[in-house]
């Protein structure tokens, strides 16, 4: 048995796969709630997405259940959700660096607005694909 075989989990049964699909819907709902909070509240979309309790809980669930979806079509959704969160953090860091230069403040607002629209797109597209039981286009995992 090689190293890859020892890390593989048994394939989920139909019932457990349905539970994982439900969990994935819940995770998208948590992210969507954070986005809506940013749209209607005083925070920005991207700020609410990264710093709100629902999104943080969603990412924790992604990491906690990632091994359960490994090898299934849901794995692409988990990677999509995790990457969306961490790239949103990266865009906030870029905006902060732009603000620190003072001359980059207008560009920081553009970055935050663009990243907010990007987050809305990622949550909507991911949830739509999940409802269609379709995978997400994500790069292959690093070895």
C-alpha positions in Angstrom: 0.0 0.0 0.0 1.5 3.3 -1.0 1.3 6.6 0.9 -1.8 7.9 -1.0 -3.8 4.8 -0.2 -3.2 5.2 3.6 -4.6 8.8 3.5 -7.8 8.0 1.7 -11.1 7.8 3.5 -13.7 5.2 2.6 -16.1 6.5 0.0 -19.2 8.1 1.6 -22.4 6.2 1.5 -25.5 7.7 -0.3 -26.9 8.9 3.1 -23.7 10.4 4.3 -23.2 12.1 0.9 -26.6 13.7 1.2 -25.6 14.9 4.7 -22.4 16.4 3.2 -24.4 18.1 0.4 -26.7 19.6 3.1 -23.6 20.7 5.1 -22.2 22.4 1.9 -25.5 24.2 1.4 -25.3 25.4 5.1 -21.7 26.7 4.5 -22.8 28.6 1.4 -25.7 30.0 3.4 -23.4 31.2 6.1 -21.2 32.9 3.5 -24.3 34.4 1.8 -25.5 35.7 5.2 -22.2 37.4 5.7 -22.4 39.0 2.3 -26.0 40.2 2.8 -24.9 41.6 6.2 -22.2 43.6 4.4 -24.7 44.9 1.7 -27.4 46.0 4.2 -25.2 46.9 7.1 -22.5 49.4 7.8 -19.6 47.1 6.9 -18.3 46.4 3.4 -19.2 43.2 1.6 -15.7 41.9 1.8 -15.1 43.1 5.3 -18.3 41.4 6.5 -17.3 38.3 4.5 -13.9 37.9 6.1 -14.5 39.2 9.6 -18.0 38.0 10.5 -18.8 35.0 12.7 -20.9 33.2 10.0 -18.0 33.2 7.5 -15.4 32.2 10.1 -17.7 29.3 11.2 -18.1 28.3 7.5 -14.4 28.2 6.9 -13.9 26.2 10.2 -16.5 23.7 9.0 -14.7 23.5 5.6 -11.5 22.5 7.2 -13.1 20.2 9.8 -15.1 18.2 7.1 -12.6 18.5 4.2 -11.4 14.9 4.7 -15.0 13.6 4.6 -15.6 15.1 1.1 -12.2 14.0 -0.3 -12.6 12.1 -3.5 -16.2 13.2 -4.1 -17.6 16.0 -6.3 -18.1 18.1 -3.2 -14.3 18.4 -2.7 -14.3 21.0 -5.4 -16.9 23.1 -3.5 -14.9 22.9 -0.3 -11.8 24.1 -2.2 -13.8 26.8 -3.9 -15.2 28.1 -0.5 -11.8 27.9 1.3 -10.0 29.7 -1.6 -12.7 32.4 -1.8 -12.2 33.2 1.9 -8.4 33.3 1.8 -8.2 35.3 -1.4 -10.7 37.8 0.1 -8.2 38.1 3.0 -5.5 38.7 0.5 -7.4 41.4 -1.3 -8.0 43.2 2.1 -4.3 43.0 2.8 -3.6 44.6 -0.6 -6.1 47.4 0.1 -4.5 48.0 3.5 -1.1 48.3 1.8 -2.5 50.8 -0.7 -4.1 52.9 2.1 -0.7 53.0 3.9 0.8 54.7 0.8 -1.8 57.5 1.1 -1.7 58.1 -2.6 -3.2 54.7 -3.1 -6.3 55.3 -1.0 -8.6 55.7 -4.1 -7.2 52.5 -5.5 -7.8 50.8 -2.2 -11.5 51.6 -2.5 -11.5 50.2 -6.0 -9.8 47.0 -4.8 -12.3 46.6 -2.0 -15.3 47.2 -4.3 -14.0 44.8 -6.9 -13.2 42.2 -4.3 -16.7 42.6 -2.8 -18.3 42.0 -6.2 -15.9 39.0 -6.7 -17.0 37.5 -3.4 -20.7 37.9 -4.3 -20.0 36.2 -7.6 -18.1 33.3 -6.0 -20.8 32.6 -3.4 -23.6 32.8 -5.9 -21.8 30.7 -8.6 -20.8 28.1 -6.0 -24.2 27.8 -4.5 -25.8 27.6 -8.0 -23.4 24.8 -9.0 -24.1 22.9 -5.8 -27.8 23.1 -6.4 -27.2 21.7 -9.9 -24.9 19.0 -8.3 -22.1 20.2 -10.5 -18.4 20.5 -9.6 -16.5 23.8 -9.3 -13.6 24.7 -11.6 -10.7 24.8 -9.2 -7.0 24.0 -9.8 -5.8 20.6 -8.7 -4.7 20.4 -5.1 -1.0 20.8 -4.4 0.8 17.7 -3.5 
